Amino acid sequence: MNILNRNNLSVFLNNNNLTGIGAEVGVKNGRFSNKILNKWHGELLYSIDCWSGDDPTKNKRYVNTKNLLEKHKNRSKIIIATSERARRRIKNNSLDFCYIDADHNYQKVKKDINWWWVKIKKGGILCGHDYGYNFKPREEWPWPGVRKAVDEFCKQNKLAIYTDTENHQKALSWYIKK
């Protein structure tokens, strides 16, 4: 598996015939979902976030996401929900990939990995962001819970972890093949 950085994810998915259905959990303002959809030849991308507030549809980040993804029409479906609720709407073994970038708390990442792993079909990938940094010592990482949860899951399930291979000044992404 060779993904230079997360912006290369779409090319990797296309090259490996992972062009059915995918999901991004933790969308924030939709920029990464848009990057995926711009280059990915996939059928449908679920962009999932809860956009907190009394009325999430009035949240500025949701509005930005909606406006940004409108051009992708029927290839993009926004789901306003927590990760836990959204996973109940997606069938097991139905996704070619799921990219997790939601809550970075150890317990929440652990749950997300377990919830979304069963949604991935054989040959697909589960991936996410903020595994660590190429340029900071481990004790300075702001989200150590992400790495701990990913490492534990892979160890328990005897899976190999792949990370970005390009030495860029951003947080590393992680990838697990099913």
C-alpha positions as CSV (number, residue, x, y, z in Angstrom):
1,M,0.0,0.0,0.0
2,N,1.5,3.3,-1.0
3,I,-0.3,6.6,-0.3
4,L,2.0,9.6,-0.3
5,N,-0.3,11.8,1.7
6,R,-4.1,12.0,2.3
7,N,-4.6,14.2,-0.8
8,N,-3.5,11.1,-2.8
9,L,-6.3,9.0,-1.4
10,S,-8.6,9.4,-4.4
11,V,-5.9,8.3,-6.8
12,F,-5.1,5.2,-4.6
13,L,-8.8,4.3,-4.5
14,N,-9.2,4.6,-8.3
15,N,-6.0,2.6,-9.0
16,N,-7.3,-0.2,-6.7
17,N,-10.8,-0.3,-8.1
18,L,-12.3,1.0,-4.8
19,T,-14.9,3.1,-6.7
20,G,-18.2,2.0,-5.1
21,I,-19.3,3.6,-1.9
22,G,-17.2,5.5,0.7
23,A,-17.6,7.5,3.8
24,E,-15.8,10.3,5.6
25,V,-16.7,10.5,9.3
26,G,-15.9,13.9,10.7
27,V,-16.3,16.3,7.8
28,K,-16.0,19.7,9.6
29,N,-16.4,22.1,6.6
30,G,-16.3,19.6,3.7
31,R,-13.0,20.4,2.2
32,F,-11.6,16.9,2.3
33,S,-14.9,15.3,1.1
34,N,-14.6,17.8,-1.8
35,K,-11.0,16.8,-2.5
36,I,-12.0,13.1,-2.5
37,L,-15.0,13.7,-4.9
38,N,-13.0,15.9,-7.3
39,K,-10.6,13.1,-8.2
40,W,-12.3,9.8,-7.1
41,H,-14.3,7.9,-9.7
42,G,-16.6,6.5,-7.0
43,E,-20.3,6.1,-7.0
44,L,-21.2,7.7,-3.7
45,L,-19.5,9.4,-0.8
46,Y,-21.2,9.8,2.6
47,S,-20.0,12.9,4.3
48,I,-20.9,12.5,8.0
49,D,-20.8,15.0,10.8
50,C,-23.1,16.1,13.6
51,W,-22.4,19.8,13.3
52,S,-23.4,20.6,16.8
53,G,-25.9,23.2,17.8
54,D,-29.7,23.5,18.3
55,D,-30.2,23.4,14.5
56,P,-27.1,21.8,12.8
57,T,-28.4,23.0,9.4
58,K,-27.7,26.6,10.5
59,N,-24.2,25.7,11.6
60,K,-21.7,27.7,9.4
61,R,-19.5,24.6,8.8
62,Y,-22.6,22.6,7.6
63,V,-23.7,25.4,5.3
64,N,-20.1,25.6,3.8
65,T,-20.1,21.8,3.4
66,K,-23.5,21.7,1.7
67,N,-22.5,24.5,-0.7
68,L,-19.1,23.0,-1.5
69,L,-20.5,19.5,-2.2
70,E,-23.6,20.5,-4.2
71,K,-21.7,20.3,-7.4
72,H,-21.1,16.6,-6.9
73,K,-24.9,16.0,-7.0
74,N,-25.9,12.4,-6.6
75,R,-22.3,11.3,-5.8
76,S,-22.5,13.1,-2.5
77,K,-24.8,12.4,0.4
78,I,-24.4,14.5,3.6
79,I,-25.5,12.8,6.8
80,I,-26.1,15.0,9.9
81,A,-25.5,12.6,12.7
82,T,-22.9,11.4,15.2
83,S,-20.7,8.6,14.1
84,E,-22.7,6.2,16.3
85,R,-26.0,7.1,14.7
86,A,-24.7,7.3,11.2
87,R,-23.2,3.9,11.3
88,R,-26.7,2.4,11.9
89,R,-27.7,3.8,8.5
90,I,-24.9,2.1,6.6
91,K,-25.0,-1.6,5.8
92,N,-22.1,-3.9,7.0
93,N,-19.7,-4.9,4.2
94,S,-20.9,-2.1,1.9
95,L,-18.1,0.5,1.9
96,D,-15.0,0.4,-0.2
97,F,-13.4,2.8,2.3
98,C,-14.1,4.9,5.3
99,Y,-11.9,7.8,6.4
100,I,-12.2,8.7,10.1
101,D,-11.4,12.2,11.2
102,A,-14.0,12.8,13.9
103,D,-13.5,13.0,17.7
104,H,-9.8,12.4,18.5
105,N,-10.4,11.1,22.1
106,Y,-9.0,7.6,22.6
107,Q,-12.3,6.0,23.6
108,K,-14.2,7.6,20.8
109,V,-11.6,6.7,18.2
110,K,-11.6,3.1,19.5
111,K,-15.4,3.0,19.1
112,D,-15.2,4.6,15.6
113,I,-12.7,2.0,14.4
114,N,-14.8,-0.9,15.6
115,W,-18.1,0.6,14.3
116,W,-16.8,1.4,10.9
117,W,-14.5,-1.7,10.3
118,V,-17.5,-3.9,9.9
119,K,-18.9,-1.5,7.2
120,I,-15.8,-2.1,5.0
121,K,-16.0,-4.8,2.3
122,K,-13.2,-7.3,1.8
123,G,-10.4,-5.6,-0.1
124,G,-11.4,-2.2,1.2
125,I,-9.6,0.1,3.5
126,L,-10.4,1.8,6.8
127,C,-8.3,5.0,7.2
128,G,-8.1,8.2,9.2
129,H,-6.1,11.3,10.1
130,D,-3.9,12.5,12.9
131,Y,-2.0,9.3,13.7
132,G,1.1,11.3,14.5
133,Y,3.5,13.7,13.0
134,N,6.7,13.4,10.9
135,F,8.2,16.5,12.4
136,K,7.2,16.4,16.1
137,P,8.4,14.2,18.9
138,R,5.7,11.7,20.1
139,E,5.2,13.5,23.4
140,E,4.2,16.7,21.5
141,W,1.4,15.1,19.5
142,P,-1.9,16.7,20.3
143,W,-3.9,13.5,19.7
144,P,-2.1,10.6,21.2
145,G,-5.4,8.7,21.6
146,V,-5.7,8.3,17.8
147,R,-2.4,6.4,17.5
148,K,-3.1,4.3,20.7
149,A,-6.6,3.2,19.4
150,V,-5.3,2.4,15.9
151,D,-2.3,0.5,17.2
152,E,-4.4,-1.6,19.7
153,F,-7.0,-2.5,17.0
154,C,-4.4,-3.6,14.6
155,K,-2.5,-5.6,17.2
156,Q,-5.7,-7.4,18.4
157,N,-6.7,-8.2,14.8
158,K,-3.2,-8.9,13.5
159,L,-3.4,-6.2,10.9
160,A,-0.6,-4.1,9.3
161,I,-0.8,-0.3,9.6
162,Y,0.3,1.9,6.8
163,T,0.9,5.6,7.1
164,D,1.7,8.4,4.7
165,T,5.1,8.0,3.1
166,E,5.7,11.6,2.1
167,N,7.6,13.6,4.7
168,H,5.3,16.6,4.8
169,Q,4.7,19.0,7.6
170,K,1.2,17.8,8.5
171,A,-0.4,15.1,10.6
172,L,0.1,11.5,9.3
173,S,-2.9,9.5,8.1
174,W,-3.3,5.8,8.7
175,Y,-4.6,3.0,6.6
176,I,-5.7,-0.6,7.3
177,K,-6.7,-3.0,4.5
178,K,-9.4,-5.5,5.1
